[in-house]
Amino acid sequence: MDKETSPLLSSGTRTPTSPPRQRQPLLTAAGASSSVSPTTSPVPAAGLASYGSDHDHEAANDYGDDTHLLSPTERERLANDTTIPRSVYFIVGNEFCERFAFYGIKAVLFIYLTRYLQIGSDTSTALVHTFTMAAYTATLLGGVLSDSYLGRFRTILYLSLVYCVGNLLLSVTAIPGVMSRASDGSVSPMGAFAGLTLLAIGTGGIKPCVSAFGADQFHATQVRGISIFSLFYFAINSGSLLSMFITPVLRSQSCFGRSDCFPLAFGLPSGLMLVSTLVFISGRAYYRQTPPEGNVLARVLAAIRFARAERARSPDASKSHWIDYAAADPRFDAAFLADVKQLLRVVWVFLPLPLFWTLFDQQASRWTSQALLMKADLDLFGWVVAIKPDQMQVANALLILAFIPLFQRFVYPNFAVLKSPLRRMAIGMSLAGCSFILAGLLQLRIDRAVYAAYENGQLVDVVDPATRSKLAEQGSLVCVSGCVPILWQVPQYMVITAGEILFSITGLEFAYSQSPPSLKSVCQSAWQMTVAVGNLLVIIIAESRMFDAAPELFFFASALFVATGIFVVMSRDFRFVRPAAETYSNEEDVM
């Protein structure tokens, strides 16, 4: 693949058909077109490679890329270099547009399912989370394609085209008359399901590659001064902020003889996804590309299977780790098995994490359903403003943009308890649980309000909670007294957003920095799989219909508090790795 390599990143990068890369010292930092001064924190854990205690020399070489070949002066110069390569701006631009498309569709999806396709609330909740689960499950596909066959650039490009087709299909089938109707008047959902399936494959396959591809543009030592994942989070939430505000407005417009316009709401994200792909292609000449190295995931699984079989056949107490049994197979050398050990250590820590996403992703389902029962018209100094229920998710994106610099500049430097990345994640999980306590208390207050609906021109009280929810989803419920303003949801959004910053940004950095170089996309996929499993749990609970609204919220909060305790116990003995240039104290790594 032809490309122009930046001198900053020219450590022997080759195309997929080139000979194997040789490690060379990185001695120049020219080639980046613009310089910015990103928000940085003196707290080491704020950066990519800023975790962990000193490790052995072999691990330092593996995880430090070319760092061990640099002179001390060059290491220090790169460590203090905050210049962002030109290629990163194309990648971040792509991420902005892609996230606009994804979150724009997700923002109105629940109301589309309940109001246009006339699917029940619990089933719609399950479908929203099925879509999210499928998207994050598809990260395995992206990781395998990227690490094993296509490389990150071509994986992102090809699956972006799949994404565009899914967007177009969802938009077209939302036009009244395109899809057939059943005898009860409901629209066939098959077109929507086909579009959402392609969307899930596209966005999920891209997801493990984009942030890792962005981090690839930096030298391993340079990223100490730049939190690239905070930059990506800023792009993600800028795109989602705009989309979650704009698409509900487009959805509420009249078109095709209806009082809503889902084709327009889905059409704008479709256009942005096309722009996203073009932006990404336009930066091709500047990218530093890491070639694929074979079917990495299959090799990892083969090593695990062989080690388990060998241990069962001939146990050996002298083995320090059970994966060492795979050394009996000549296919698996010592360096590869060391990488697998580190991957397994990281994945082990991930096991309790899905519960965070079980709660977090309900902003697009249960919290939107809650907002439908609240008073949307606000009187601001005589000016009546109507906030649409699906616009409340904007609060999360707004707060993210406000909280990221606040945390980087003030929170992390002044709270020693947050120096450990694993401790940050545990506190973030606890905050998410607290947000659901607030949501449950709010739901109890909403349940005390008096609601009615028109029947034969008369307002009739609606007492049954299930009937209330159904009428609210159809837009025909009226709050008579005791109405709760929709802005009362803001406190729970503030708490869960703080938890997201502590948990999600830190977790993404943790997954990248602690994964072996040859398995980074696979490890990113494993991180994204925690989201898929979390959404699966929502599907099971929603379809079981075990709880009313408020008790369900309290149940989820309790479950996350238990998972947090398990995570704290499991992560105590985690061994960190870092580039050889990093020399922070062990105190930052303990749980």
NORNOR-V333447 format. One record per pair of residues at least 24 apart in sequence whose C-alpha atoms are under 7 Angstrom apart, sorted by the first residue. I is the first residue (numbers start at 1). J is the second residue. If there is no record, write none. Layout:
I_J, I_J
//
This chain:
3_284, 3_285, 3_286, 4_285, 4_286, 5_286, 5_287, 5_288, 6_31, 6_286, 7_31, 9_217, 9_218, 9_219, 9_288, 13_289, 13_290, 14_291, 15_291, 16_291, 16_292, 23_66, 24_66, 25_66, 25_69, 25_70, 26_70, 27_74, 32_83, 32_84, 32_85, 32_86, 33_85, 33_86, 34_83, 34_84, 34_86, 35_83, 35_84, 36_83, 36_84, 37_82, 38_226, 39_405, 39_408, 40_225, 40_226, 40_408, 41_408, 41_409, 41_413, 42_413, 43_412, 43_413, 43_419, 45_419, 45_420, 45_421, 46_227, 47_223, 47_224, 47_225, 47_226, 47_227, 48_223, 48_224, 48_227, 48_509, 48_513, 49_223, 49_224, 49_513, 49_578, 49_579, 50_224, 50_578, 51_576, 51_578, 51_589, 52_576, 52_577, 52_578, 52_586, 52_589, 53_576, 53_577, 53_585, 53_586, 53_589, 54_583, 55_577, 59_577, 60_578, 60_579, 60_580, 61_580, 63_516, 63_517, 63_578, 63_579, 64_220, 64_578, 64_579, 64_580, 65_220, 67_220, 67_221, 67_579, 67_580, 67_581, 68_580, 75_221, 78_221, 78_222, 79_221, 79_222, 79_223, 79_224, 79_225, 80_222, 80_225, 81_222, 82_225, 82_226, 85_217, 86_286, 87_283, 87_286, 87_287, 88_214, 88_217, 90_279, 90_280, 90_283, 91_214, 91_280, 92_232, 92_235, 93_279, 94_276, 94_277, 94_279, 94_280, 95_235, 95_236, 96_235, 96_236, 96_238, 96_239, 97_239, 97_272, 97_273, 97_276, 98_273, 98_276, 99_236, 99_239, 99_240, 100_239, 100_240, 100_243, 100_269, 101_269, 101_270, 101_272, 101_273, 103_240, 103_243, 103_244, 104_240, 104_243, 104_244, 104_247, 104_269, 105_266, 107_244, 107_364, 107_390, 108_248, 108_390, 110_365, 111_473, 114_473, 115_473, 115_474, 117_186, 117_187, 117_189, 118_186, 121_470, 122_542, 122_543, 123_543, 125_365, 125_542, 126_539, 126_542, 126_543, 128_365, 129_535, 129_538, 129_539, 130_535, 130_539, 131_196, 131_200, 132_532, 132_535, 133_531, 133_532, 133_533, 133_535, 133_536, 134_200, 134_532, 135_200, 135_201, 135_203, 135_204, 136_204, 136_528, 136_529, 136_531, 136_532, 137_204, 137_529, 137_532, 138_200, 138_201, 138_204, 138_205, 139_204, 139_205, 139_207, 139_208, 139_525, 139_528, 140_522, 140_525, 141_205, 142_204, 142_205, 142_206, 142_208, 142_209, 143_208, 143_209, 143_521, 143_522, 143_525, 144_295, 144_297, 144_522, 146_292, 147_292, 147_293, 147_296, 147_521, 148_292, 148_293, 148_294, 148_295, 148_296, 149_292, 149_294, 149_295, 150_292, 151_290, 151_291, 151_292, 152_209, 152_213, 155_206, 156_206, 156_209, 157_277, 159_202, 159_205, 159_206, 160_202, 160_277, 162_198, 162_202, 163_198, 163_199, 163_202, 163_203, 164_270, 164_273, 164_274, 166_195, 166_196, 166_198, 166_199, 167_195, 167_199, 167_270, 168_270, 169_195, 170_195, 170_196, 171_263, 171_266, 171_267, 172_263, 174_262, 174_263, 175_263, 176_256, 208_521, 208_524, 208_525, 209_521, 212_521, 216_288, 217_287, 217_288, 221_581, 229_505, 229_509, 230_505, 234_401, 237_397, 237_400, 237_401, 240_397, 241_394, 241_397, 241_398, 244_391, 244_393, 244_394, 245_391, 245_394, 248_388, 248_390, 248_391, 300_340, 339_516, 342_515, 342_516, 343_515, 343_516, 343_523, 347_526, 349_567, 349_570, 349_571, 352_563, 352_566, 352_567, 353_530, 354_530, 354_531, 354_533, 354_534, 355_534, 355_560, 355_563, 356_429, 356_432, 356_560, 357_531, 357_534, 357_535, 358_534, 358_535, 358_537, 358_538, 359_556, 363_393, 371_486, 372_472, 372_473, 373_472, 374_483, 374_484, 374_485, 374_486, 375_483, 375_484, 375_485, 375_486, 376_485, 376_486, 395_490, 395_493, 396_493, 396_497, 399_494, 399_497, 400_497, 419_588, 420_588, 420_589, 420_590, 420_591, 421_506, 422_591, 423_591, 424_502, 424_503, 425_502, 425_503, 425_506, 425_507, 426_564, 426_568, 428_498, 428_499, 428_500, 428_502, 428_503, 429_499, 429_503, 429_560, 429_564, 430_561, 430_564, 431_495, 431_496, 431_499, 432_495, 432_496, 432_499, 433_557, 433_560, 433_561, 434_557, 435_492, 435_495, 435_496, 436_553, 436_554, 436_557, 437_553, 437_554, 437_557, 438_492, 439_492, 439_553, 440_550, 440_553, 440_554, 443_550, 444_550, 446_484, 449_481, 449_482, 449_483, 450_479, 450_480, 450_481, 450_482, 451_477, 451_478, 451_479, 451_480, 452_477, 452_478, 452_479, 452_480, 453_477, 453_478, 514_576, 514_577
//
